[in-house]
Amino acid sequence: MQRGTEGIYTVLPQPGWVEHDADEIWASMLGVAVEAMNMINATAEDIAAIGITNQRETTIVWDKETGEPIHHAIVWQCRRTSEYCDTLKEKGLTDKFREKQVLSLMHIFRHEGKMAA
């Protein structure tokens, strides 16, 4: 077993917004995998499984036809949905959200839209 890590550049398109380049995430992951394989002289045929950890609620949407990212990854630290979360709280939906998501209704949680469905 071998492991590796590599940092990626943070994109800040406007105040409170935090993103990562999805292509850079993919390239970084691939580079680290190749580096780890080289450390143990492994080929792709030698790999039975891989494990990837990330920043939990960072979200990337991929085009299902092209396999290309539609936009940068929206990072868990991004506050672009803060007003929406505040609206849900004002409507008294905090407990209902927690029942469905097991997480607190916070600006850093990316999947607020599931609550309204």
CORNORGI-V256653 format. One record per residue. N is the residue number from 1. RES is the residue in one small letter. SS is DSSP state (H for helix, E for strand, - for the rest). BURIAL is 1 if it has 9 or more other C-alpha atoms within 8 Angstrom, else 0. D_LAST is the distance of its C-alpha to the last C-alpha in Angstrom with 2 decimals. Layout:
N&RES&SS&BURIAL&D_LAST  N&RES&SS&BURIAL&D_LAST
//
This chain:
1&m&-&0&41.88  2&q&-&0&41.54  3&r&-&0&39.05  4&g&-&0&38.72  5&t&-&0&36.71  6&e&-&0&36.61  7&g&-&0&35.16  8&i&-&0&33.38  9&y&-&0&33.56  10&t&E&0&30.98  11&v&E&0&29.94  12&l&-&1&29.55  13&p&-&0&28.73  14&q&-&0&28.54  15&p&-&0&28.78  16&g&-&0&26.05  17&w&-&1&24.62  18&v&-&1&25.45  19&e&E&1&25.31  20&h&E&1&27.22  21&d&-&1&28.52  22&a&H&1&26.79  23&d&H&0&30.08  24&e&H&1&31.97  25&i&H&1&29.76  26&w&H&0&30.49  27&a&H&0&34.18  28&s&H&1&34.52  29&m&H&1&33.09  30&l&H&0&35.39  31&g&H&0&38.34  32&v&H&1&37.93  33&a&H&1&37.68  34&v&H&0&40.87  35&e&H&1&42.58  36&a&H&1&41.81  37&m&H&1&43.07  38&n&H&0&46.21  39&m&H&0&46.93  40&i&-&0&47.39  41&n&-&0&48.68  42&a&-&1&45.79  43&t&-&0&44.74  44&a&H&0&41.37  45&e&H&0&42.82  46&d&H&0&43.40  47&i&-&0&39.74  48&a&-&0&37.99  49&a&-&0&34.79  50&i&-&0&33.41  51&g&-&0&31.24  52&i&-&0&29.33  53&t&-&0&28.17  54&n&-&0&26.30  55&q&-&0&24.84  56&r&-&0&21.81  57&e&-&1&18.96  58&t&-&1&20.67  59&t&E&1&18.54  60&i&-&1&20.07  61&v&-&0&18.70  62&w&E&0&21.37  63&d&-&1&22.26  64&k&-&0&22.29  65&e&-&0&25.40  66&t&-&0&27.51  67&g&-&0&26.35  68&e&-&0&26.66  69&p&E&1&24.33  70&i&-&0&22.52  71&h&-&0&23.10  72&h&-&1&24.42  73&a&E&1&22.61  74&i&E&1&20.71  75&v&-&1&22.46  76&w&-&1&21.22  77&q&-&0&23.62  78&c&-&1&22.13  79&r&-&1&21.34  80&r&-&0&19.68  81&t&-&1&16.43  82&s&H&1&18.55  83&e&H&0&18.13  84&y&H&0&14.33  85&c&H&1&14.69  86&d&H&0&17.40  87&t&H&0&15.35  88&l&H&1&12.85  89&k&H&1&16.11  90&e&H&0&17.75  91&k&-&0&15.16  92&g&-&0&16.08  93&l&-&1&12.87  94&t&H&1&14.90  95&d&H&0&15.64  96&k&H&0&12.22  97&f&H&1&11.17  98&r&H&1&14.44  99&e&H&0&13.98  100&k&H&0&11.00  101&q&H&0&12.50  102&v&-&0&16.17  103&l&-&0&16.74  104&s&-&0&17.41  105&l&-&1&15.36  106&m&-&0&17.77  107&h&-&1&18.25  108&i&-&1&19.23  109&f&-&1&16.01  110&r&-&1&14.52  111&h&-&0&11.00  112&e&-&1&9.63  113&g&H&0&6.88  114&k&H&0&5.32  115&m&H&0&5.57  116&a&H&0&3.81  117&a&-&0&0.00
//
